[in-house]
């Protein structure tokens, strides 16, 4: 038996708040039920988390990945393969809450750009969606992506 929950595909749930991690978790449903990751995605997330923790003391938020067994999400056409993840932009105040790119008093554009760059430089990343027009050199716009960016990786 594995200490970390595993689904029928053999995908593990993203560790939920390990001590010293550079990320926090959010998403629906809660308690990691929507955070089953393909091994390629798990490698990406753990790599970015370790590098990020050396660059910034603020944690980044990891949201929806995949439900156990790849079941459909109510509000997502994607997020069935464990190869897609939603990540919150970085807040200036470091709070573990959503922030929209339009909230310039709370949204840290420079730090978010650094975080997206970490994701983009990982081998196998194929797509990044986020609606901040100043970051079009890093991410393509897609409806509904004002308060999180979406990353896809090859399996």
C-alpha positions as CSV (number, residue, x, y, z in Angstrom):
1,X,0.0,0.0,0.0
2,X,1.2,3.5,-0.9
3,X,1.1,6.3,1.7
4,X,-0.2,8.7,-1.0
5,X,-3.6,8.0,-2.5
6,X,-3.5,6.4,-6.0
7,X,-6.3,6.0,-8.6
8,X,-7.2,3.1,-11.0
9,X,-4.7,4.5,-13.6
10,X,-1.9,4.3,-11.1
11,X,-1.7,8.1,-10.8
12,X,-0.9,9.5,-7.4
13,X,-2.7,12.5,-5.7
14,X,-0.5,15.5,-5.4
15,X,0.8,15.7,-1.8
16,X,-1.5,17.9,0.1
17,X,0.6,20.6,1.9
18,X,3.8,18.8,2.6
19,X,6.0,20.6,5.1
20,X,8.3,23.1,3.5
21,X,6.7,22.9,0.0
22,X,6.8,25.9,-2.3
23,X,3.1,25.4,-3.1
24,X,-0.3,25.2,-1.6
25,X,-3.4,23.4,-2.9
26,X,-6.8,24.6,-3.9
27,X,-9.5,23.4,-6.2
28,X,-12.7,21.5,-6.5
29,X,-13.5,19.1,-5.2
30,X,-11.3,19.7,-2.1
31,X,-8.9,17.5,-0.2
32,X,-7.0,16.6,-3.3
33,X,-9.8,14.7,-5.0
34,X,-9.2,16.7,-8.2
35,X,-5.4,16.5,-8.0
36,X,-4.5,13.1,-9.5
37,X,-1.5,13.6,-11.7
38,X,0.1,11.6,-14.6
39,X,3.8,10.9,-13.7
40,X,4.9,13.6,-16.3
41,X,2.7,16.2,-14.5
42,X,3.9,15.1,-11.1
43,X,7.5,15.5,-12.2
44,X,6.8,19.0,-13.6
45,X,5.0,20.2,-10.5
46,X,7.6,18.9,-8.1
47,X,10.5,20.3,-10.2
48,X,8.8,23.8,-10.4
49,X,8.0,23.7,-6.7
50,X,11.6,23.0,-5.7
51,X,13.1,25.7,-8.0
52,X,10.4,28.2,-7.0
53,X,11.1,27.7,-3.3
54,X,14.7,28.8,-3.9
55,X,13.5,32.0,-5.7
56,X,10.6,33.3,-3.7
57,X,9.2,32.7,-0.2
58,X,5.6,33.0,-1.3
59,X,3.9,29.7,-2.2
60,X,2.0,29.3,-5.5
61,X,-1.4,27.6,-5.7
62,X,-1.9,24.4,-7.5
63,X,-5.6,23.7,-8.4
64,X,-7.4,21.2,-10.6
65,X,-5.4,18.4,-12.3
66,X,-7.6,15.3,-12.8
67,X,-10.3,13.5,-10.8
68,X,-9.5,9.9,-9.9
69,X,-9.8,7.6,-12.9
70,X,-10.1,10.5,-15.3
71,X,-13.8,11.1,-14.6
72,X,-15.3,14.3,-16.3
73,X,-15.3,17.6,-14.4
74,X,-18.5,19.5,-14.3
75,X,-16.9,22.8,-15.3
76,X,-14.0,21.5,-17.4
77,X,-13.9,19.9,-20.8
78,X,-10.2,19.1,-20.1
79,X,-8.5,17.9,-16.9
80,X,-9.2,14.2,-17.6
81,X,-5.7,12.9,-18.4
82,X,-3.7,14.1,-15.4
83,X,-1.6,16.1,-17.9
84,X,-3.2,19.5,-17.3
85,X,-3.0,21.8,-14.2
86,X,-4.4,25.1,-13.1
87,X,-2.1,27.4,-11.2
88,X,-2.9,30.7,-9.5
89,X,-0.9,33.9,-10.3
90,X,1.3,35.2,-7.5
91,X,-0.2,37.7,-5.1
92,X,1.9,40.6,-3.8
93,X,0.8,39.9,-0.3
94,X,1.5,36.2,-0.5
95,X,-2.0,35.3,0.6
96,X,-3.3,31.9,-0.5
97,X,-6.3,33.3,-2.3
98,X,-7.3,33.9,-5.9
99,X,-6.1,37.0,-7.7
100,X,-7.1,38.3,-11.1
101,X,-4.5,39.8,-13.4
102,X,-6.5,43.0,-13.5
103,X,-6.1,43.6,-9.7
104,X,-2.8,45.5,-10.1
105,X,-2.7,46.3,-6.4
106,X,-2.6,42.6,-5.5
107,X,-1.3,40.8,-8.6
108,X,2.5,40.4,-8.9
109,X,3.0,40.3,-12.6
110,X,6.8,40.0,-12.5
111,X,6.7,37.0,-10.1
112,X,3.9,35.4,-12.1
113,X,6.0,35.7,-15.3
114,X,8.9,34.0,-13.5
115,X,6.7,31.2,-12.4
116,X,5.2,30.7,-15.9
117,X,8.8,30.7,-17.3
118,X,9.7,27.9,-14.9
119,X,6.8,25.8,-16.2
120,X,7.5,26.7,-19.9
121,X,11.2,25.7,-19.6
122,X,10.4,22.2,-18.4
123,X,10.7,19.6,-21.2
124,X,7.3,18.4,-22.6
125,X,5.2,21.5,-21.7
126,X,3.0,22.0,-24.7
127,X,0.6,24.8,-23.8
128,X,0.1,27.6,-21.3
129,X,-3.0,29.7,-21.2
130,X,-3.4,32.9,-19.2
131,X,-5.2,36.2,-20.1
132,X,-2.7,38.9,-18.9
133,X,-2.0,40.8,-22.2
134,X,1.5,41.8,-20.9
135,X,2.4,38.1,-20.7
136,X,1.4,37.0,-24.2
137,X,5.0,36.2,-24.9
138,X,4.6,33.4,-22.3
139,X,0.9,32.3,-22.5
140,X,-1.9,32.4,-25.0
141,X,-5.3,33.8,-23.9
142,X,-8.3,31.6,-23.3
143,X,-11.7,32.4,-21.9
144,X,-11.9,31.9,-18.1
145,X,-8.2,32.3,-17.5
146,X,-8.0,35.6,-15.7
147,X,-7.4,34.2,-12.2
148,X,-5.3,31.2,-13.0
149,X,-3.0,29.9,-15.7
150,X,-3.4,26.5,-17.3
151,X,-0.4,24.3,-18.2
152,X,-0.4,21.1,-20.3
153,X,2.5,18.6,-20.6
154,X,3.1,15.6,-22.8
155,X,2.7,12.2,-21.2
